[in-house]
């Protein structure tokens, strides 16, 4: 998985539409192999991002979890601690 795509499920507060859009953009960039499509491919690229964001939002709405929602700040602190150990 692309390292820039973050888990969006089971957080409090829930993922925003901007976060879903950013994840969709990262996914399309990864799959297409480009961060900036040519003019000939721009419409297809943008359409893919919108469709993936739409489907992702539906997925997040439909998923259920028995686990309590995670706290964004706590998870970010854990990620920073892992990065500190990994990169010094």
C-alpha positions, 0 to 999 in steps of 0.5 A: 500500500502507498505509505501516504494513504492512511487508514480512515476507518474507525476514528473519532471524529470520522474521516472528512471528505477532504481526507477521503479525497486525498486518499483517492488522489494518492491511490490514483497517482500510485496506480497510474504512475504519475502525479501530474497527468497529461492534458490528454489524461486529465479528465480520466484521472479526475474522474477516477479520483472522484469515483474512488472518493465516492466509493470510499465514502460509501465503504466507510459509511457501511463498515462496522467495528466492535472496537472503540474508535481510535483517537487521531492524536494518540495514533499520530503520536504513536506514528511519530514515536515509530518514526523516531525509532526507525529514523533516529 
